[in-house]
Amino acid sequence: MIIDPNQFALSVVQSSSPELTIQDKITLYKEAYTSIEEHNKVAQEQENKQAAKEQNDFLDAFDDSEFF
């Protein structure tokens, strides 16, 4: 699942302790944003592999058919 990094990072900061300093919140935002970007990269690669497999399976079904 692809997650909006900006929305996620904002949610993390908003749910953090009100005792954190502004600098701590900025650091927390950056870390959350970067973490979700990495998550999204892996998730997108998995989705691309699955889509390619489904496309190849579909094309293979036509290669094996008697219509051509």
PyMOL Python script that loads the backbone (N, CA, C, O; Angstrom):
from pymol import cmd

cmd.read_pdbstr("""\
ATOM      1  N   MET A   1       0.842  -1.166   0.000  1.00  0.00           N
ATOM      2  CA  MET A   1       0.000   0.000   0.000  1.00  0.00           C
ATOM      3  C   MET A   1       0.896   1.242   0.000  1.00  0.00           C
ATOM      4  O   MET A   1       1.827   1.354   0.798  1.00  0.00           O
ATOM      5  N   ILE A   2       0.597   2.160  -0.903  1.00  0.00           N
ATOM      6  CA  ILE A   2       1.335   3.406  -0.997  1.00  0.00           C
ATOM      7  C   ILE A   2       0.709   4.413  -0.029  1.00  0.00           C
ATOM      8  O   ILE A   2      -0.509   4.592  -0.007  1.00  0.00           O
ATOM      9  N   ILE A   3       1.545   5.057   0.758  1.00  0.00           N
ATOM     10  CA  ILE A   3       1.098   6.010   1.765  1.00  0.00           C
ATOM     11  C   ILE A   3       1.643   7.388   1.411  1.00  0.00           C
ATOM     12  O   ILE A   3       2.807   7.520   1.032  1.00  0.00           O
ATOM     13  N   ASP A   4       0.812   8.402   1.533  1.00  0.00           N
ATOM     14  CA  ASP A   4       1.246   9.775   1.280  1.00  0.00           C
ATOM     15  C   ASP A   4       2.257  10.168   2.366  1.00  0.00           C
ATOM     16  O   ASP A   4       1.895  10.252   3.540  1.00  0.00           O
ATOM     17  N   PRO A   5       3.514  10.409   1.988  1.00  0.00           N
ATOM     18  CA  PRO A   5       4.533  10.685   2.996  1.00  0.00           C
ATOM     19  C   PRO A   5       4.277  11.973   3.777  1.00  0.00           C
ATOM     20  O   PRO A   5       4.549  12.034   4.976  1.00  0.00           O
ATOM     21  N   ASN A   6       3.762  12.986   3.114  1.00  0.00           N
ATOM     22  CA  ASN A   6       3.496  14.249   3.797  1.00  0.00           C
ATOM     23  C   ASN A   6       2.398  14.075   4.846  1.00  0.00           C
ATOM     24  O   ASN A   6       2.549  14.522   5.983  1.00  0.00           O
ATOM     25  N   GLN A   7       1.311  13.437   4.473  1.00  0.00           N
ATOM     26  CA  GLN A   7       0.210  13.223   5.413  1.00  0.00           C
ATOM     27  C   GLN A   7       0.648  12.347   6.582  1.00  0.00           C
ATOM     28  O   GLN A   7       0.287  12.602   7.731  1.00  0.00           O
ATOM     29  N   PHE A   8       1.425  11.317   6.277  1.00  0.00           N
ATOM     30  CA  PHE A   8       1.900  10.429   7.337  1.00  0.00           C
ATOM     31  C   PHE A   8       2.797  11.182   8.317  1.00  0.00           C
ATOM     32  O   PHE A   8       2.611  11.103   9.531  1.00  0.00           O
ATOM     33  N   ALA A   9       3.767  11.909   7.778  1.00  0.00           N
ATOM     34  CA  ALA A   9       4.704  12.632   8.630  1.00  0.00           C
ATOM     35  C   ALA A   9       3.978  13.672   9.488  1.00  0.00           C
ATOM     36  O   ALA A   9       4.290  13.840  10.667  1.00  0.00           O
ATOM     37  N   LEU A  10       3.018  14.362   8.894  1.00  0.00           N
ATOM     38  CA  LEU A  10       2.234  15.327   9.674  1.00  0.00           C
ATOM     39  C   LEU A  10       1.460  14.633  10.789  1.00  0.00           C
ATOM     40  O   LEU A  10       1.379  15.146  11.905  1.00  0.00           O
ATOM     41  N   SER A  11       0.901  13.484  10.494  1.00  0.00           N
ATOM     42  CA  SER A  11       0.161  12.728  11.511  1.00  0.00           C
ATOM     43  C   SER A  11       1.067  12.289  12.649  1.00  0.00           C
ATOM     44  O   SER A  11       0.680  12.340  13.817  1.00  0.00           O
ATOM     45  N   VAL A  12       2.268  11.859  12.307  1.00  0.00           N
ATOM     46  CA  VAL A  12       3.223  11.445  13.334  1.00  0.00           C
ATOM     47  C   VAL A  12       3.562  12.625  14.240  1.00  0.00           C
ATOM     48  O   VAL A  12       3.574  12.492  15.464  1.00  0.00           O
ATOM     49  N   VAL A  13       3.834  13.767  13.643  1.00  0.00           N
ATOM     50  CA  VAL A  13       4.181  14.949  14.439  1.00  0.00           C
ATOM     51  C   VAL A  13       2.990  15.394  15.285  1.00  0.00           C
ATOM     52  O   VAL A  13       3.156  15.729  16.458  1.00  0.00           O
ATOM     53  N   GLN A  14       1.798  15.401  14.703  1.00  0.00           N
ATOM     54  CA  GLN A  14       0.614  15.836  15.443  1.00  0.00           C
ATOM     55  C   GLN A  14       0.305  14.919  16.622  1.00  0.00           C
ATOM     56  O   GLN A  14      -0.245  15.360  17.632  1.00  0.00           O
ATOM     57  N   SER A  15       0.655  13.659  16.492  1.00  0.00           N
ATOM     58  CA  SER A  15       0.376  12.719  17.583  1.00  0.00           C
ATOM     59  C   SER A  15       1.541  12.597  18.574  1.00  0.00           C
ATOM     60  O   SER A  15       1.474  11.837  19.540  1.00  0.00           O
ATOM     61  N   SER A  16       2.599  13.353  18.318  1.00  0.00           N
ATOM     62  CA  SER A  16       3.763  13.289  19.209  1.00  0.00           C
ATOM     63  C   SER A  16       3.515  14.097  20.483  1.00  0.00           C
ATOM     64  O   SER A  16       2.532  14.827  20.608  1.00  0.00           O
ATOM     65  N   SER A  17       4.415  13.940  21.386  1.00  0.00           N
ATOM     66  CA  SER A  17       4.328  14.628  22.676  1.00  0.00           C
ATOM     67  C   SER A  17       4.368  16.147  22.494  1.00  0.00           C
ATOM     68  O   SER A  17       5.203  16.660  21.750  1.00  0.00           O
ATOM     69  N   PRO A  18       3.490  16.849  23.155  1.00  0.00           N
ATOM     70  CA  PRO A  18       3.524  18.314  23.067  1.00  0.00           C
ATOM     71  C   PRO A  18       4.771  18.907  23.738  1.00  0.00           C
ATOM     72  O   PRO A  18       5.064  20.092  23.577  1.00  0.00           O
ATOM     73  N   GLU A  19       5.478  18.097  24.467  1.00  0.00           N
ATOM     74  CA  GLU A  19       6.690  18.555  25.139  1.00  0.00           C
ATOM     75  C   GLU A  19       7.908  18.588  24.219  1.00  0.00           C
ATOM     76  O   GLU A  19       8.959  19.099  24.607  1.00  0.00           O
ATOM     77  N   LEU A  20       7.782  18.049  23.005  1.00  0.00           N
ATOM     78  CA  LEU A  20       8.905  18.078  22.067  1.00  0.00           C
ATOM     79  C   LEU A  20       9.160  19.511  21.608  1.00  0.00           C
ATOM     80  O   LEU A  20       8.239  20.317  21.471  1.00  0.00           O
ATOM     81  N   THR A  21      10.428  19.798  21.377  1.00  0.00           N
ATOM     82  CA  THR A  21      10.777  21.116  20.853  1.00  0.00           C
ATOM     83  C   THR A  21      10.440  21.180  19.371  1.00  0.00           C
ATOM     84  O   THR A  21      10.199  20.153  18.737  1.00  0.00           O
ATOM     85  N   ILE A  22      10.426  22.370  18.831  1.00  0.00           N
ATOM     86  CA  ILE A  22      10.186  22.539  17.391  1.00  0.00           C
ATOM     87  C   ILE A  22      11.236  21.762  16.597  1.00  0.00           C
ATOM     88  O   ILE A  22      10.908  21.095  15.615  1.00  0.00           O
ATOM     89  N   GLN A  23      12.487  21.849  17.018  1.00  0.00           N
ATOM     90  CA  GLN A  23      13.554  21.119  16.322  1.00  0.00           C
ATOM     91  C   GLN A  23      13.317  19.620  16.380  1.00  0.00           C
ATOM     92  O   GLN A  23      13.520  18.924  15.385  1.00  0.00           O
ATOM     93  N   ASP A  24      12.889  19.109  17.535  1.00  0.00           N
ATOM     94  CA  ASP A  24      12.580  17.677  17.654  1.00  0.00           C
ATOM     95  C   ASP A  24      11.447  17.291  16.716  1.00  0.00           C
ATOM     96  O   ASP A  24      11.480  16.223  16.104  1.00  0.00           O
ATOM     97  N   LYS A  25      10.451  18.150  16.600  1.00  0.00           N
ATOM     98  CA  LYS A  25       9.312  17.863  15.718  1.00  0.00           C
ATOM     99  C   LYS A  25       9.718  17.899  14.252  1.00  0.00           C
ATOM    100  O   LYS A  25       9.217  17.113  13.448  1.00  0.00           O
ATOM    101  N   ILE A  26      10.615  18.801  13.903  1.00  0.00           N
ATOM    102  CA  ILE A  26      11.116  18.848  12.531  1.00  0.00           C
ATOM    103  C   ILE A  26      11.895  17.576  12.222  1.00  0.00           C
ATOM    104  O   ILE A  26      11.734  16.981  11.156  1.00  0.00           O
ATOM    105  N   THR A  27      12.734  17.167  13.156  1.00  0.00           N
ATOM    106  CA  THR A  27      13.498  15.926  12.988  1.00  0.00           C
ATOM    107  C   THR A  27      12.557  14.731  12.877  1.00  0.00           C
ATOM    108  O   THR A  27      12.756  13.860  12.030  1.00  0.00           O
ATOM    109  N   LEU A  28      11.552  14.687  13.714  1.00  0.00           N
ATOM    110  CA  LEU A  28      10.573  13.603  13.682  1.00  0.00           C
ATOM    111  C   LEU A  28       9.852  13.575  12.340  1.00  0.00           C
ATOM    112  O   LEU A  28       9.648  12.506  11.763  1.00  0.00           O
ATOM    113  N   TYR A  29       9.466  14.746  11.844  1.00  0.00           N
ATOM    114  CA  TYR A  29       8.798  14.844  10.540  1.00  0.00           C
ATOM    115  C   TYR A  29       9.701  14.288   9.441  1.00  0.00           C
ATOM    116  O   TYR A  29       9.264  13.471   8.630  1.00  0.00           O
ATOM    117  N   LYS A  30      10.946  14.725   9.414  1.00  0.00           N
ATOM    118  CA  LYS A  30      11.881  14.268   8.375  1.00  0.00           C
ATOM    119  C   LYS A  30      12.081  12.753   8.433  1.00  0.00           C
ATOM    120  O   LYS A  30      12.096  12.087   7.398  1.00  0.00           O
ATOM    121  N   GLU A  31      12.234  12.213   9.635  1.00  0.00           N
ATOM    122  CA  GLU A  31      12.433  10.768   9.785  1.00  0.00           C
ATOM    123  C   GLU A  31      11.195   9.988   9.336  1.00  0.00           C
ATOM    124  O   GLU A  31      11.314   8.963   8.665  1.00  0.00           O
ATOM    125  N   ALA A  32      10.020  10.470   9.704  1.00  0.00           N
ATOM    126  CA  ALA A  32       8.785   9.796   9.306  1.00  0.00           C
ATOM    127  C   ALA A  32       8.609   9.860   7.791  1.00  0.00           C
ATOM    128  O   ALA A  32       8.231   8.873   7.159  1.00  0.00           O
ATOM    129  N   TYR A  33       8.884  11.019   7.220  1.00  0.00           N
ATOM    130  CA  TYR A  33       8.749  11.204   5.772  1.00  0.00           C
ATOM    131  C   TYR A  33       9.689  10.262   5.013  1.00  0.00           C
ATOM    132  O   TYR A  33       9.286   9.589   4.065  1.00  0.00           O
ATOM    133  N   THR A  34      10.942  10.230   5.451  1.00  0.00           N
ATOM    134  CA  THR A  34      11.942   9.375   4.808  1.00  0.00           C
ATOM    135  C   THR A  34      11.580   7.897   4.950  1.00  0.00           C
ATOM    136  O   THR A  34      11.737   7.115   4.013  1.00  0.00           O
ATOM    137  N   SER A  35      11.099   7.533   6.119  1.00  0.00           N
ATOM    138  CA  SER A  35      10.703   6.142   6.359  1.00  0.00           C
ATOM    139  C   SER A  35       9.584   5.714   5.413  1.00  0.00           C
ATOM    140  O   SER A  35       9.623   4.618   4.854  1.00  0.00           O
ATOM    141  N   ILE A  36       8.601   6.569   5.238  1.00  0.00           N
ATOM    142  CA  ILE A  36       7.481   6.218   4.353  1.00  0.00           C
ATOM    143  C   ILE A  36       7.911   6.241   2.894  1.00  0.00           C
ATOM    144  O   ILE A  36       7.410   5.445   2.100  1.00  0.00           O
ATOM    145  N   GLU A  37       8.813   7.117   2.523  1.00  0.00           N
ATOM    146  CA  GLU A  37       9.326   7.090   1.147  1.00  0.00           C
ATOM    147  C   GLU A  37       9.986   5.743   0.854  1.00  0.00           C
ATOM    148  O   GLU A  37       9.800   5.183  -0.226  1.00  0.00           O
ATOM    149  N   GLU A  38      10.748   5.227   1.806  1.00  0.00           N
ATOM    150  CA  GLU A  38      11.386   3.919   1.617  1.00  0.00           C
ATOM    151  C   GLU A  38      10.331   2.818   1.554  1.00  0.00           C
ATOM    152  O   GLU A  38      10.406   1.920   0.715  1.00  0.00           O
ATOM    153  N   HIS A  39       9.350   2.897   2.449  1.00  0.00           N
ATOM    154  CA  HIS A  39       8.243   1.939   2.424  1.00  0.00           C
ATOM    155  C   HIS A  39       7.553   1.969   1.061  1.00  0.00           C
ATOM    156  O   HIS A  39       7.281   0.920   0.476  1.00  0.00           O
ATOM    157  N   ASN A  40       7.272   3.165   0.560  1.00  0.00           N
ATOM    158  CA  ASN A  40       6.583   3.307  -0.723  1.00  0.00           C
ATOM    159  C   ASN A  40       7.411   2.760  -1.878  1.00  0.00           C
ATOM    160  O   ASN A  40       6.869   2.176  -2.817  1.00  0.00           O
ATOM    161  N   LYS A  41       8.713   2.948  -1.807  1.00  0.00           N
ATOM    162  CA  LYS A  41       9.599   2.432  -2.860  1.00  0.00           C
ATOM    163  C   LYS A  41       9.488   0.910  -2.942  1.00  0.00           C
ATOM    164  O   LYS A  41       9.337   0.349  -4.027  1.00  0.00           O
ATOM    165  N   VAL A  42       9.563   0.257  -1.799  1.00  0.00           N
ATOM    166  CA  VAL A  42       9.452  -1.210  -1.754  1.00  0.00           C
ATOM    167  C   VAL A  42       8.053  -1.648  -2.194  1.00  0.00           C
ATOM    168  O   VAL A  42       7.913  -2.595  -2.968  1.00  0.00           O
ATOM    169  N   ALA A  43       7.029  -0.967  -1.705  1.00  0.00           N
ATOM    170  CA  ALA A  43       5.648  -1.318  -2.062  1.00  0.00           C
ATOM    171  C   ALA A  43       5.420  -1.141  -3.556  1.00  0.00           C
ATOM    172  O   ALA A  43       4.769  -1.979  -4.181  1.00  0.00           O
ATOM    173  N   GLN A  44       5.944  -0.066  -4.140  1.00  0.00           N
ATOM    174  CA  GLN A  44       5.774   0.176  -5.578  1.00  0.00           C
ATOM    175  C   GLN A  44       6.483  -0.891  -6.398  1.00  0.00           C
ATOM    176  O   GLN A  44       5.960  -1.341  -7.417  1.00  0.00           O
ATOM    177  N   GLU A  45       7.669  -1.300  -5.962  1.00  0.00           N
ATOM    178  CA  GLU A  45       8.394  -2.361  -6.660  1.00  0.00           C
ATOM    179  C   GLU A  45       7.592  -3.660  -6.632  1.00  0.00           C
ATOM    180  O   GLU A  45       7.519  -4.367  -7.638  1.00  0.00           O
ATOM    181  N   GLN A  46       6.996  -3.975  -5.492  1.00  0.00           N
ATOM    182  CA  GLN A  46       6.174  -5.185  -5.382  1.00  0.00           C
ATOM    183  C   GLN A  46       4.940  -5.090  -6.281  1.00  0.00           C
ATOM    184  O   GLN A  46       4.580  -6.059  -6.950  1.00  0.00           O
ATOM    185  N   GLU A  47       4.301  -3.933  -6.295  1.00  0.00           N
ATOM    186  CA  GLU A  47       3.126  -3.747  -7.154  1.00  0.00           C
ATOM    187  C   GLU A  47       3.508  -3.864  -8.622  1.00  0.00           C
ATOM    188  O   GLU A  47       2.766  -4.450  -9.410  1.00  0.00           O
ATOM    189  N   ASN A  48       4.659  -3.313  -8.997  1.00  0.00           N
ATOM    190  CA  ASN A  48       5.116  -3.397 -10.386  1.00  0.00           C
ATOM    191  C   ASN A  48       5.408  -4.840 -10.789  1.00  0.00           C
ATOM    192  O   ASN A  48       5.065  -5.262 -11.893  1.00  0.00           O
ATOM    193  N   LYS A  49       6.044  -5.597  -9.888  1.00  0.00           N
ATOM    194  CA  LYS A  49       6.327  -7.005 -10.181  1.00  0.00           C
ATOM    195  C   LYS A  49       5.033  -7.791 -10.355  1.00  0.00           C
ATOM    196  O   LYS A  49       4.921  -8.619 -11.260  1.00  0.00           O
ATOM    197  N   GLN A  50       4.051  -7.530  -9.482  1.00  0.00           N
ATOM    198  CA  GLN A  50       2.773  -8.226  -9.565  1.00  0.00           C
ATOM    199  C   GLN A  50       2.054  -7.867 -10.864  1.00  0.00           C
ATOM    200  O   GLN A  50       1.490  -8.743 -11.520  1.00  0.00           O
ATOM    201  N   ALA A  51       2.068  -6.597 -11.238  1.00  0.00           N
ATOM    202  CA  ALA A  51       1.411  -6.164 -12.477  1.00  0.00           C
ATOM    203  C   ALA A  51       2.088  -6.799 -13.692  1.00  0.00           C
ATOM    204  O   ALA A  51       1.412  -7.221 -14.630  1.00  0.00           O
ATOM    205  N   ALA A  52       3.408  -6.866 -13.677  1.00  0.00           N
ATOM    206  CA  ALA A  52       4.140  -7.483 -14.793  1.00  0.00           C
ATOM    207  C   ALA A  52       3.821  -8.969 -14.886  1.00  0.00           C
ATOM    208  O   ALA A  52       3.657  -9.503 -15.983  1.00  0.00           O
ATOM    209  N   LYS A  53       3.731  -9.638 -13.739  1.00  0.00           N
ATOM    210  CA  LYS A  53       3.393 -11.063 -13.736  1.00  0.00           C
ATOM    211  C   LYS A  53       1.989 -11.275 -14.288  1.00  0.00           C
ATOM    212  O   LYS A  53       1.769 -12.177 -15.096  1.00  0.00           O
ATOM    213  N   GLU A  54       1.044 -10.452 -13.859  1.00  0.00           N
ATOM    214  CA  GLU A  54      -0.332 -10.588 -14.343  1.00  0.00           C
ATOM    215  C   GLU A  54      -0.412 -10.328 -15.848  1.00  0.00           C
ATOM    216  O   GLU A  54      -1.147 -11.011 -16.561  1.00  0.00           O
ATOM    217  N   GLN A  55       0.348  -9.337 -16.326  1.00  0.00           N
ATOM    218  CA  GLN A  55       0.356  -9.041 -17.747  1.00  0.00           C
ATOM    219  C   GLN A  55       0.963 -10.204 -18.532  1.00  0.00           C
ATOM    220  O   GLN A  55       0.438 -10.588 -19.577  1.00  0.00           O
ATOM    221  N   ASN A  56       2.061 -10.760 -18.033  1.00  0.00           N
ATOM    222  CA  ASN A  56       2.687 -11.898 -18.710  1.00  0.00           C
ATOM    223  C   ASN A  56       1.774 -13.119 -18.712  1.00  0.00           C
ATOM    224  O   ASN A  56       1.683 -13.828 -19.714  1.00  0.00           O
ATOM    225  N   ASP A  57       1.096 -13.367 -17.586  1.00  0.00           N
ATOM    226  CA  ASP A  57       0.149 -14.478 -17.521  1.00  0.00           C
ATOM    227  C   ASP A  57      -0.974 -14.295 -18.534  1.00  0.00           C
ATOM    228  O   ASP A  57      -1.387 -15.247 -19.196  1.00  0.00           O
ATOM    229  N   PHE A  58      -1.462 -13.066 -18.647  1.00  0.00           N
ATOM    230  CA  PHE A  58      -2.535 -12.763 -19.596  1.00  0.00           C
ATOM    231  C   PHE A  58      -2.060 -13.005 -21.030  1.00  0.00           C
ATOM    232  O   PHE A  58      -2.768 -13.622 -21.827  1.00  0.00           O
ATOM    233  N   LEU A  59      -0.863 -12.519 -21.352  1.00  0.00           N
ATOM    234  CA  LEU A  59      -0.332 -12.700 -22.702  1.00  0.00           C
ATOM    235  C   LEU A  59      -0.034 -14.168 -22.990  1.00  0.00           C
ATOM    236  O   LEU A  59      -0.233 -14.634 -24.112  1.00  0.00           O
ATOM    237  N   ASP A  60       0.440 -14.891 -21.988  1.00  0.00           N
ATOM    238  CA  ASP A  60       0.693 -16.318 -22.160  1.00  0.00           C
ATOM    239  C   ASP A  60      -0.601 -17.070 -22.452  1.00  0.00           C
ATOM    240  O   ASP A  60      -0.605 -18.035 -23.216  1.00  0.00           O
ATOM    241  N   ALA A  61      -1.689 -16.630 -21.847  1.00  0.00           N
ATOM    242  CA  ALA A  61      -2.975 -17.286 -22.088  1.00  0.00           C
ATOM    243  C   ALA A  61      -3.370 -17.133 -23.555  1.00  0.00           C
ATOM    244  O   ALA A  61      -3.934 -18.058 -24.140  1.00  0.00           O
ATOM    245  N   PHE A  62      -3.086 -15.992 -24.148  1.00  0.00           N
ATOM    246  CA  PHE A  62      -3.388 -15.802 -25.562  1.00  0.00           C
ATOM    247  C   PHE A  62      -2.427 -16.574 -26.457  1.00  0.00           C
ATOM    248  O   PHE A  62      -2.831 -17.064 -27.512  1.00  0.00           O
ATOM    249  N   ASP A  63      -1.179 -16.691 -26.062  1.00  0.00           N
ATOM    250  CA  ASP A  63      -0.222 -17.461 -26.830  1.00  0.00           C
ATOM    251  C   ASP A  63      -0.627 -18.935 -26.901  1.00  0.00           C
ATOM    252  O   ASP A  63      -0.387 -19.602 -27.907  1.00  0.00           O
ATOM    253  N   ASP A  64      -1.241 -19.436 -25.827  1.00  0.00           N
ATOM    254  CA  ASP A  64      -1.648 -20.827 -25.759  1.00  0.00           C
ATOM    255  C   ASP A  64      -3.035 -21.076 -26.359  1.00  0.00           C
ATOM    256  O   ASP A  64      -3.472 -22.221 -26.472  1.00  0.00           O
ATOM    257  N   SER A  65      -3.719 -20.001 -26.740  1.00  0.00           N
ATOM    258  CA  SER A  65      -5.093 -20.181 -27.220  1.00  0.00           C
ATOM    259  C   SER A  65      -5.113 -20.624 -28.670  1.00  0.00           C
ATOM    260  O   SER A  65      -4.108 -20.547 -29.376  1.00  0.00           O
ATOM    261  N   GLU A  66      -6.267 -21.084 -29.096  1.00  0.00           N
ATOM    262  CA  GLU A  66      -6.443 -21.566 -30.467  1.00  0.00           C
ATOM    263  C   GLU A  66      -6.954 -20.466 -31.384  1.00  0.00           C
ATOM    264  O   GLU A  66      -7.229 -20.724 -32.555  1.00  0.00           O
ATOM    265  N   PHE A  67      -7.085 -19.259 -30.882  1.00  0.00           N
ATOM    266  CA  PHE A  67      -7.601 -18.152 -31.680  1.00  0.00           C
ATOM    267  C   PHE A  67      -6.594 -17.588 -32.647  1.00  0.00           C
ATOM    268  O   PHE A  67      -6.968 -16.905 -33.600  1.00  0.00           O
ATOM    269  N   PHE A  68      -5.326 -17.858 -32.426  1.00  0.00           N
ATOM    270  CA  PHE A  68      -4.295 -17.281 -33.288  1.00  0.00           C
ATOM    271  C   PHE A  68      -3.543 -18.352 -34.022  1.00  0.00           C
ATOM    272  O   PHE A  68      -2.635 -18.048 -34.795  1.00  0.00           O
TER     273      PHE A  68
END
""", "prot")
cmd.dss("prot")
cmd.show_as("cartoon", "prot")
cmd.util.cbc("prot")
cmd.orient("prot")
